[in-house]
């Protein structure tokens, strides 16, 4: 079930609005995925019912291209450039 959850998330993103797909992907994974199953890969935290839906949503939002995902707030990045520019003078 854990391995097919990214495909379920992709179907949700194709059929629903972005906001609804995010909510149902994360909540659905938390409610429907088995609690004691996890993948223990070396040097990576355990992939379980909490991390797989979250990483699936993040990957879909980053690579889908239809929805722009900003990892940093817009105001903070421009504000830091303005401060560093004024300090350099």
ABEGO torsion letter per residue (X at the ends): XAAAAAAAAAAAAAABBAAAAAAAAAAAAAAABBAABBBBBBGBBBBBAAAAAAAAAAAAAAAAGABBBBABBAAAAAAAAAAAAAAAX
